[in-house]
Structure formats: structure tokens, C-alpha cells
């Protein structure tokens, strides 16, 4: 992955400070390919835009799952 010269890169520790996830969990997401990242040496680097896109996607998916579950809960009541 090539980065633009003025794109802000974050270490996973920095990304963890901006998200609800730990650096260890972000590392797992990078290794699994679920979070766009580039490994340089031993360190994963991500862009702030990619981090926020992942967070937005997770938020949207969780709202969708919650809406689906609420349908089933209403059927049980």
C-alpha cells in the first residue's frame, strides 16, 4: 500500500486512543486483513481515514444487527 505524502499515518497505539479498541485488538484486525494497514518492520501503520471508515462500518453493521434482533424480540413478547 503506498501512502500519499500528506496522509496522516497512525501507529496502532495512536489509533487505539482514537477508537474504542485496544492496540492489541487493532493488531489482530490488521493481521486478519479486516483493517487496511501496512506493516513496516514490526509495526502496523494505518491512516486516520481508514480507521474512521472501519469504525463507521462497524457502527452501521451493529445498528443493522440490533434492528434485526429487535424484530425477533418483538415476536417473543
C-alpha angles and dihedrals in degrees: 000000000000119000129214113246094246098042113118111238121202132200114226089253090056091044090052089058089057097045140048090248131091122241088247092056092046088052089055091050090051093049091049091048094241093119120048107243144142124225115221111183105316095335131089116217125194134179120247088236092055091048092051092045090054091048091049091050092049091049092051093048093048091051089051092050091048092052090050092049092048089059090058093044090053089053090055094052 
